[in-house]
């Protein structure tokens, strides 16, 4: 409902001068690791975060943020309603929303009529809040189909938030910490989800060195440990301990937890009881309360439609956390943004609004588009009047014919999943049928289900199920019961057979199950899939497709892969323009490590550590109660707790290993007396076994020991200034780029420039040629082409073609850069001073890249490479660059990027000083233009700099 409006608003923002993220988006697109849908989701997310200031949807809605600008004067409504709507933005916003159309049908005609008839009696804010679930925090749902990379998208959001938060720590719109909620029914997906987030390469979405620095700061914890240790009569909560240890001010903490850990069955959904007022409630829900203390926390909820049955409880919990001021954003992810039953919103005593969509859906990517772009293209077949045995037979025969010998590029083999409605059906009917009737080798069959009193499976079956998507697995025929419908990421699954109606009560089960085989195995490949259904399942699937995806089985069967991408070829004009190399001086820094101090005080340091070992110990409390629960709980200190076995030699070895071989085990064992004394302090014996005492911070103690063995080293640097020269274009790296809105100039202007390079024409000559072509077309009877030729003119940019465009076309990062170039070419002083301007900001295409350093004490520290966006220059008579003005353009969102600031400071001060001193005159100067200023302001600053710098 709202997602189409938001997408249009996002696109408008991206094309405006107020958009500050075009540079980041260009970087992401240039990396080429994310799909279009993931990039669009990031665009939408940052639009709501930056332009929408991370406000709750109801607040943005009531402020008119999503209105389409309906002209009330053109509508046939009464004057009272028109006047009221003109003067009340929340009323106008709701009215404007009610007039949305699906095709030619207004989606909320009753609401539209009610507002017009009773404009001053409608409780607008109450209705708007009810539409968006009465939450007072940013709560967004992103709907992407299965296989589109939702978990990667989660990781991208985490790093993007941390990137902006690290640049602006006080900005509450971006999170510092994250809680990833996995639905209780999908416990097996918690491990893969964590690994995906943990292994995500942040340089796909944010530039270096920020990407690497943030990845080092991230700390991952899975809150899935059992509440009590085995054979223990004392209640312990290791999950709560993990959370407590990171408080009070963590940054980069990512917790992954099953939803059931924080959605409590005992929560009163009537709202009559406060969630946080009761001591007993606090003790019973320690984990939940501690999570609520994590500052700047964003929640990421996978498969959010699962939480719909518990959404009241979940929102109550989050509301409680939000009251503490700690919630930044709640992000939900789902391929099916529909409720199992329509939500009823009371508009008035007589009117009820029914909405089946999840209304906080801010981004939606259709299944059909995903199939055309990257998913496997399915063929869905229906077993009309066939029993379940015949459907299985037909499905397997079809699979064997089409994919029986398929081996994908990653070495995995194609597989077919047969979903059975019960364990008895699998064990007594389908499994024997595959062996006896279809003569399938049992080594190629895998049975996997939860088991019951009659049937159980070997333990290795679970391992084989988890290993299906590896080249080691030789299983082709996968028999499943109530498993693999969601959270199962098996890309080599190529076919699905549903021979009987599912017993699941979920209306989404069929569409989720049939989509299991659509995941793409190899990026860029045109892959296909096969689905076999009985008639009943096909009817359910068709209804789900029509309701949720606005498509049908027939349309799915007719979809074709649309992989055509318009590419723009690029041409070098370096030879024509004879652009000289940039000669400049570069600071070069050499590093030398020098050892200082003596090694003789190691023993004293270890003895001192032994004396102060209690400083590395935390005091823990436990609450116990008797088994009959008749007595009040009592509190006592926790002493000697832990389950990690301790071995002295292994401990010493690990200390050595973690020093990256700078300290050997032999060196450590030469101080066995002192180290064993420390070891005895931090361990305890229980049942004749020795354990590490978890109350001691083993990491810090081991680190302290390594420090005791380390020799202080100083880093000395040697700097020199060396001459360099660089081409503004590396022609060998010039490749075609994907067509986008920031390509400039366009194809027609580029062609005209190249044509004038070969044969310059005056206006008179151009007009004469045009008349000759029109005459020829008239004689040939090609009248439809005459109008096009008649409209051709010499583009104004041709006049300045020899002052820029050393390659055609430029691929800018943003429209801001394009505006700067165009305005510069029009400046009177630019023309009169015979200046040239070249875009230098495309990574990998220029040699003019400055190594940047920051002064730290007496030494220099490398802070990365800097590539300027533009160079304005003039030449000597000998065709060398006499002066060069370095121009940096930057979006507002990056102005506080510390990495950029360090580079900018070096170029603006040290680079200029070193070069101008070496050349004996001011050869280089620098100007910084920021998108937050108006274009006229920036052009004025640039014109002033041109006048003062190029004054000779």
N, C-alpha and C positions, 0 to 999 in steps of 0.2 A: 504493500500500500504506500509506504513512505519511501521505499528504497529507490523508486524511479525518480522521485523528486530530488532526493539527496544526490543521486548520480548526476543529474543535470546541473544541480547547484555546484557539485564538485568540479565538473568540467568547466563551468563558467569561472570558478575561482582559479583553476589551473591556468587559464588563459589570461587572467587579469594581472596587472602590475603589482597587485597586493600579495600575490602568491610567493611565498618565500622558500618553497621546497623544490622548485624546478631543477635546481642543481643536484639535489639528492636523488630525485627521480631519474634524471638523466644518467647519473652514476649507476643506479640499479639496473636500468635498461641496458646500459653499455656492458655491464657485467654479464647479462644474458642468462643468469641462472634461474630466475623466477619466471613463472608463467604469467601471461597477460592478466589472468583473473587474480593472481596473488598481488600483482602490481596495482590493479584497480582497487583491490581491497585496502592496500596500504594508502593509496590516494584518498579514499573515502575516510579512512581512519584519521589521517593527518588533517583532513578538512574539518572534521568534527573536533579534533583536538586543538587545532590552531585557530581556524576561523570561527568555529563554534565554541571555543574556549572551554571545551570539555564539560559543558553544561548538560544537565539531564535533558532528555528528549522533550519532555512535556514543557520545560522551561523555554527551550528553543522554539518549540511549536507555538506556544502562547505569545512569544515575542515577535512572531511573524517571520522567523528565520527561514521557513520552508515555503512561504507563500509564492504563488506564481505571478502575482501582480495583476489579478483580474481587475478590469476596468468596470467598476460598479455602474457607471453612467450608461453603459451599453446593455445592462441587464434589465429584464422586465420584472422588477420587484417594486414593492410599495415604497414610498418616500421615507416612511418611518424606519423601515429596515435598512434602506440605503444610508440614511443619516447615521443610524446606530453603528452600522458596520464601518463607516468611514471614520468614526471617532473611537472605536474600540478594537484595538489590534488583535486581541485574543478571539473576539467574536468573528472578525474578518478571517483570521487564520483557520478557524474551524469551518466556517462557511466555504472558504476557498478549497479546503481539503475535501469537503463533502461533495463537491462538484467534479471530482476526478472521474475519469471515464475509463471503462474497459471496452475497447471498441467504440461503439456508439452509446453504450449504456452507462448512466451515472451510477457509481458504486454505492453511494449512500443517499438515495433520493429522499428517504424519510427524514434524515437529519437536515438536509438542505431545506425541506419544506417547513420543518419545525422552527428553524432559525428565522426564516422569512416571516412566518406567521406570529411567532412569539419572541421576537429578538431580544426584548428587555427582560424576559422571564427565564431564560436559559442560564444554567450555572456552568458557564463556559470552562473556567479553570478546573472545576470538579470533574467534568466530562473528559477534558484533556488529560488530567492526571490519571483517571480510571483507564483511559485508552492505553496509557504507558505504565500501567501496573503500580501507580502510586509510589514510585521510588524517587528519592531525592538525590540520586547520584547518576553519573553517566553509565547507562546500561544499554549496550549495543549488541545486536546479533548479526553475524555475518554468515550468509548461507552460500556454501560452495558444495558442489556435488562430490560424492565419494571419488577419491583418486586425484583430486585437484591439489592436494598438498596442504591440508588444513593445519597439520602439526608443524610443518615448516613455517607456515604463516604465523603461528603462535610464537615460534622462536624469533621470527623477524620483528614482530611487535615488541617482544621483550628487549631486543637489542636497540631498536629505534627509540623506545622510551628511555632506556638507559643513556643513549647517546645525547638526547636532548636534556635529560635530567642532569647529566654530568656537566653540561655546558651552563645550565641554569638550575642549580640545586634548590633554589627557593621556589621554583615554578611548580605549583601543586598539580598542574595538569598532566605531568608525566610521572610515571611510577618509578620507585626505587627498588621495589621488591614485588614478588609474584607468587600467586597460589594457583596451581593448575589443578582443576577438579576433573577427575575421571569418573564417569557414571559407575555406580555400584555394580551394575550388571555387566560391566566391561572390565573387570579386574585384570584380565590377561593383557589388556592394552596399556597398562600403566608402565610396564618396563619398556616396550617399544617407543611409547610417547616420550619418556624421559630420555632414551638414547637418541631419538631424533632431535630433540631440543638441545641436548648436550653436545651432539656432534655437528650441529648446524654451523656453517661457516659465516660469521658475521660480516666478513668482507663482501658478501653478496649484497648487503644492504647499506653498509656504512663504510666510509673510506678508512684506509690505514693512516696513521697507526692506531686510530681510535678503536678499530675493530679488534685488534689483538689485545689492546689494553683492557677493553671491557670483557673480553672472553676470559682473561686472567682473573678478573674480579668476581665472575659468577660462581656461586656456590649452590650445588644441587643437593636436595635431600628428598627422599621418598618417605612419606609418613605412613608406613605400612607394617611396622613392627607390632607384634602382639602386645596387648596391654600388660600381661603378667608373664613372668618367666615360668617355665615348667617347674613343677614341684615347689612353687613358692606360694606361701600363704599371705604374702603382703602385696597389695595392689601397687604396681609401678606403671608409669606411663612414659616409656622411652620416646614416644612421638612428641609429647609435650616437652620433654627435656631438650629435644633437638630445636624446637622453636624457642624455648627459653634461653638457650645458649647464644642465640644470635641477637637477642635484644640488648640494649634498647634502640640502637641506631644502625641497623644493617643496611648494606647497599649491595644490590646484585644477588639477593637471596631468592632462590627459586624452590618452592616446595611443591611436590606432586603428591596428591592424596585422593583416595576414593571419596566420592561425594558423601557417602554414608558416615564418614568420620566427622563431618560438620553439620549434616542435616539430621537432626535428632528426632526420633519418633515421639519423644515425650514433649516436644515443643507444642504449646497450645496454639492451634491455628486460628482460634477465635479472636485472638488479640487481647483477651481479658487479663492475661498474665504477662508481666514483664519478663523478658528472657534473661535478664542479668541481675535481678534483685535478690535472688535466693542463694544463701550460702551453700545449701545442698546442691543446687543446680550448678554453682560454680565448681564444686568439687567433682561432680559427675561429668562435667563438660569442660574439664581443664584445658584440653587441646583447643577447643573452640574459642575459649576466652583468651588464651595466649595468642592465637592467630589474630584476634581482634586488636592486639597491641602492636602488631607489626606496622610501622609507619609507611605512608605512601605506597599502599598495597593495591595491586591490580589483580583481579580474579579472571582466569581464563578457563571457561567451562566447555569441555569437549562434548560433542553430541548433546547439545543443550536440550533437545526435545525430550530426552530421558528425564531431565529435571522437572519437566512440566507437571508430572504427578506430585512432585514435592516442591513446586515453585513457591508456594506460600511459605513453607517452612524455610526454604533457602533464602527468600527475600527478607523474612523476619530476622534471620541470622545476620545477613549483610546489613540490614537496617540498623541492627544493634552495633555492628562494627562501625558503620558510617557515623553514628552518633558520637563516636570517639574522634572523628575527624581523620580516620586513617584510610578510607577507601578512595582510591583514585578513579578507577574505571572497572566495570564488569563487562567482560567480552564473552559472548557465547558463540559457538561454532556449530553449525548443523547443515546437513544436506537436505533436511526436510523441515522447513520453517512453518509447520502447520500444527495446530492443536488437535488432540484426539477428539475433542468436542468444542463447539463454538463458545467463545467467551461472551457472556451477556453483560452489557453495560447499560445501566438505567439512565435513559435520557430525560424522562419525565415520568409521571405516574402512569401514563398510558403507553409510552414509547420505550422499546428496548432495542438496543443496537447489538446485533450478533456478528462477531468477528471470529473467523476460524484461523486466520493467519496470526503468527506471532508478530505483534505490532511494532516491536522494537527492532525489526529487521532493517538494517541500514544499508546492506549490500546483498545483492542476489545475483547469482550466476547460473543460468539455465543449464540443465543436463544436456539438452540438444546442442547447445553451443560448445560445451565441453567435449562432446563426442566428435563434433566437426573439427575441433582444434587439437585435442590430445588424447582422449580416451579411446579404447578399442571401439570399433564400429560394430554394433551388435546385429545379429540376425535372430529374431524371436519367432519360434515355431510353436504352434498350438496342436496338441494331440486331440483332435476332435473325435469323440466317441471311442477313445482308446482307454483301456484300463491302465493302472499304474505300472504293471509289468511291461505292457506294450510301449508306454511312453519312455520307460528306462531303456528298453531295447532300441527304440528308434533314436533316442538321444545319444546313446553310446555308439551306435553304428555311424551316426552322422559325425560325432566327435572324432572317431577313429579315421573316417574317410578324410575329414578336413584337417585335423590337427594331430593325428596319431603319431606322426614322425617329426613333429615340430620341436626344434631345439632353439631357444632364444639366444641372443648374442651373449648373455651373461652365463650361459651353460645350463639354465633351468629348462625342464621339459614342460610341455603343455599339460594341463590337468583339467579334469571335470569333477565337479562336486554334485553329489546326489543328496538332496535334503529329504530326510525321512520324517514322518510326522510323529514317530514314537520309536523307542529303543527296540520294542518287540518287532515292529515292522522292519527295522534295519537288520536285526539279528536273525529273525525267523523267515523273512521273505526276500529282501533285496540282496543281502550278502550271499545266501545260498544260490539265488538266481544268477548272480554274476559268475559264480564258480561253475555251477552245473550246466545251466542253459546257454550262457554266453562264453563259457570256456576261458574266462579271464584268469590269468596267473595270479594267485593269492599274494605273491610278492609285490604286485603292482597295486594292490588294494590296501587302503588304510581306513579302518573304522575308528571313529572318535565321537565319544559322547560322555555324559556325566555318570553313567552306570546307575544301576538300581539293585534291589535285593536279588534279582535273578541273574542279571548280566553285569559283568565287570570286565575291564580291559587291562591288558598288560601295561605296566608303568611306562614302557618304552614308547607306547603309542602317542603319549603327550609330547615326548621329545621329537618323534617323527612328524607330528602335526606342526610343531614350531619350526621344523627344519624343511618344510615343504618348499619354501621359496629359495632353496639353495641348490647348487649344481650337484650336491651329493645325493639328493632325494631322487629315487626312481619310482615313487608312487605316482600313479596316473589317475586312479579312480578313488575319490575321497567320499566316504559315506559318513554323513553328519546328522546329528539330532540336536536341535536347539543350540547349535554352536556355529560360529562363522557367518552370522548374519550381519554383525557389526563389529568394528574393531579388528577385523581380520584383514591384514594387509598381505595378500599373496598375489603378487603381480603376474605370476605364471599360471594362475587360474584362468582358463580360457573358455570354460563352458560351465553352465549351471543347468541342472535338471530338477524341476519341482513336480513330481508325479502325483502328489496328493495335496489337499488343502491343509495349510498349516494350522496347528492348534493354538497358535499365538493369538491373543486378543488385540494386539497392536495392529492398527490399520496400515502401518507403514512397512510391515514385515516383508511383504512380497516385493515391493520396489527396492527395498534395501538388499534383499537376498539376490535378486536378479542382477543388481548392479555390482555384485561382488567380483564378477569376471571382467569388468571393464577397465581395470587399472592398466595403465600403460607400462610395458616392460622396459623398452628402450626409447628414450626421448628422441622425438623426431621421426620415429618409424610409423608406417601405416599398418596398424594391427587390427585384427578383427576378433569377434567373440560369438559364441553360440548359446542360445537359451531355449530350453524345451519346457513347456508348461502344459498342465492339463487345462481343460476348458474353464473350470471354476477359477483357478489361479489367474488365468489370462484375463478374465472379466474383472477381477479385483485389481490387477495391474493396470488395466486400461483406465479404470476409474481413478486410481491414484495418479497416473500420469496426467490425466486431464485436469484433476484438481490442483496438483502440486507443481506440475511442470508445463501445463498448457500444451500438452502434446499427446501422442497416442502410440500404440504398438505399430500401427501402419506407418506413421511418420518416422519412427525409429528405424524401421526396416528400409526406409527410403533415404536415410541420411548418408551423406558421403563426406569423406575427410576433406576439409577445406584447408589446405596447407599453403595456398598461394599467398605470398607476401610480396608486396611491391617494393622492389629494391631500386635505389637511386645510384646510378654510376657516377663516379667523380673523376674530375680531370685536373691535372696540374697545369698551372699557367706560369710556373717558375721560369721556364726558358723564355717565354714571351716577355715577361716583366723584368727579367734579369735581376731578380731580387738578390741582393748581396747577403753574405753570411753576417751574422751578428758577432762582432769581436768584443770580448769582455774579459774581465779578470774574476776568477773564482777562488774563494777561500778553500784551501785544502788542509785538513786536520789529520795528523797521525797520532795514534794512541800508544802509550807505553806503560805497562804495569810494573811498579816497583814495590818490592817487599819492604816492610818496615817492622820494627819491634823484634822481640825475642820469643822463642818457644819454651823457655824454661819455666814459665809461670803456669803451665797447664795444670799441674798437680794442685796448686793453690786455688785455681779457679774451680776445679772439681770438688775440692773440700768445701769451698764456700757455697757451691750449689747444694751440697748435701746438708749444710747447716740451714739453708733457707728454703729447703724443699717444700715446706708447708705453705709457702707463698703461692705455689702452683696447684693448690688444692682448693676445691670449692666445697662449701658446706651444703649438703642436701638434706631435705626434710621428707619424711614419708608420713602418711596418715593411715592408720590401721584401725580395724574394727573387728569385733568378735564374729565368729561364723554365724551365730544366731541373730546378729544385728540388733541385739537388745541394748548394748552399751553404746555410749557416745564414742565417736572416734577419738583417738589420741595421737599426738604428734611427737615424733622422736627423730633423732639424727640418724642418717643413713651412714653406716660404717662398712668399709671393705666390700664394696659392690663391684661387680664386673663379671664378664663371661669370656673374655679373651684370654686364652692360655698364654702364659709367660714362660719364655726360655731365654736365659741370659745370653747365650751365644747368638741366637737368632736376633735378639734385641740389638746387640753390638753390630751384627752384620747389617741390619736395616739402617742404623745410624750412618754407617759407612756408605751404604748404597745411596741414601738420600743426600749425601754430600757430593754426588756425581763424581766419585772416585778421587776427590781432593784429599780425603782422609781415609787411610787404609785400615782394615781390620787389625792388622799387625800393630799399627800405631795405637789404636784404641786398647788392645789387650795388654799393652805395656803399662797400662794404668788400671789393671783389673781390680786392685784393692779398692781404689776410690770409686770406680764404676759399680762394683758389686754392692758397695754400701748404699749407693743411690738406688740400685735395682731392688734391694731388699725393702727400701722405704716405699717404693711405688707399687709393690706387689703384695699379695697375701696368699696364704695357703688354705685350701678348703678341700676336704676329702682326699688329702695327700696329693692334690694338684695345685700348681701355682698359677694365679691369675693376676692380670694387671688391674689395679684399682682404678676404676673409671672416674673416680673423683679427682684424680690427678690429670692435669693437662699434659698428656704424653707428648703431643706435638711440640709444645713449648719447651719441655724438658730436653727432648732430643735435640731441638734446635740450639738450646743453651750449651749442650755438650759439644756440638759441632763448632759453636763460636769459640769455646775454650781451646779447641785444637786449631783454630784458624789463625793465620798470621795476617796482621793488618797490612793491607796493600793500598798504595796510592796510585792514582791514574794520572799520568802526566801526558800532556798533549803538546804536539809540535805543530805550529801553524805556518803556512806559507801562502802567498797569493800568486796563483799561476795564470798565465794567459790562455784563453780558450776562444774558439769560434764555433758557431753553430748554424746549421741550416734551419730555416723556418718551416721546411716541409721535408719529411722523409718520404720520398716518392715511392719507394719500395713498399711502404706500409699502407699506401692508399688503397682502400677497398670500398666496394659498394656498401651503402648503409640502408637500413630500413626506412621507408618513407615515414616522416613524422612532421608535426606542426612547426618544428623549429628549423626545418631545412630552408636555407635562404642563399641565393635567390631561387625562385621556382624554375621548373624545367624550361619554360618559354624564355624567361629572361636569360638563363644560362646559355641557352642555344643562341640567343641574339648576341650575347657577349662574345662567344666563340666565333660566330659568323663575322662580327666586326673586327675581331683579331686578324682574321684572314684577309678581309677586304673592308676597310673603313669606308663608310658612305656619308655624304652630306645629307641633310634633310631633303634637299631637292632630288638627289640621286635615289634616295630611298623611295620617295613618292613616285618617281618616274618608274622604277622597277615594279612598284605595287600596281600602277595603272596598266603596265604591260601584262602583268599576270591576270588582272581582272579581264582585260580584253581577250586574252587567250582562253580563260575559263568560259567566257561568254560564247566564243566561237565553238568551244567543245561541248556547250550545253550543260556545263556543270554549275548550274545556278545556285545549288545549295551551298557551294563553297565560296561563292563570291562575297557573301556578307562577312564571313570570317576574315577573308583577306582584306576587305575594305576597312575592317576595324583595327588592323595592325598599325602600330605606331612605334617610333623609336622610344624605348623606355628611358625615362630621365636618368636612370642609373648608368646608362651607357656613357654619359658625359664623364663619369668618374671611374670608369672600369679599369683605367690604368693606375688608379690610386689604391686599389684593394683587390680582393679576390685572387690571391695567389693559388687558390684551388677552388674549383666549382663543383657543387655548391658547398657553403659552410654548413656544418651541422652544429648549431648552437645548443647550449644547455637550457636556455630560456628565451622568452620573447624580450626580456630586458636587454640581453646582449644584442639582439637584432635591432632593437630601438636605438641603442647607443651607436651602433655602426651607421645606421641610416642618418641619424641626426648629425653625426660627426662629418659625414661626407657632404652634408648640406651647409656646413659652417663656412662663412665668408673667409675667415682667417685661415682655415684649413686649406681652402682652394688657393688663396693668394700667396701663402707661404710654401706652396708646392709640396705639401706633405702627403704621406701615404699611411694607410692604416691596415694592419693585417691581424686576423683572428689567430691566436696562438694557443687557445685554451682546450684543444682537443687532444686528449692523452694519447701518446704513442705516435703522433704525427709530427712532432717537432723535436729538434735537438736542443732548443733553447730552454733548458730546464735548470733551475738554480738550486744547488745544494745549500740548505739552510742550517744555521747553527745558532745556539743560544749561549750566552756567556754565563758560566756557572763558576763563581769565584775567579780564579786566574785561568781556568780552562774553558774549552769550548765543548758543547754537547750537541750532537747532530739531532735535528728536530724534523728532518724529512726533506722532501723535494718540493719545489714550488714551480708551477707552470703558470705564467701570466696569461690573462685572457686576451689582451690586445697589446700590440706595439704600434705607436705612431712614430714615424721616423722621417728624416730627410737625408739626402745623399750628398756626397761630395762630387766634384767633377770627375773624380777617378772611380765613380760608382762604388764608393764605400759608405757605410752608414756613419753619418756625422753625429747625429743625436738621436736618442730613442727614448720615448716616453712610455713607461710601463703602466698599463691600465688594469686594475683589478675591479671586476664587478662581482657583487655578492648579494645574495638574498638575505633578507632580514633575519631569517631563522638560523643563519650560520655566523652572524656577526659576533657571537659569543663563543664560538668554537675555539678552544684554547690552542689546539694544534695549528689552526689557521692563523691565530693571532701571533704565535711565536714566529711562524714563517714570514708573515707580513711585516713584523717588527724588524726582522733581519734584513729583508729586502729594502725596506724603507729607510733604514739607517746604515747598517754595516756594508751591505752590498753597494749602495750608492756612494758611501764615503770612500770605500776601497777603490772603486772604479774611477771615480772622479779625480781622486788623488793620483792614481796611476796615469791617467790620460792627461792630467794637467789642466783639464777644463771640465765643465759639467756635461759629460756625455750622456748620463742617464738621469732620469727623474721618475717619480712614482706618484700615481694618483689613485685613490680608492673611491669607488662609486657604489653606493648602497641602494638597493631596490626600495627601501622604506622611504627614501626621498622621492619627490616627484621627478619625472623625466626632465622637465625644464630646469629644475634645480641642479641636477647632475650635469646636464649639458652646459649650464652656466659655469659650473665649477671647472669643467673640462676646457671650455673656451678660454677661461681666465688662465688656466695652467698652460695652454698652448701659446698664448700671447707672451707670458712671462718666460717660458722655457725656450721656445724657438724665436728668440728675439734678434738673432744675428742673421 
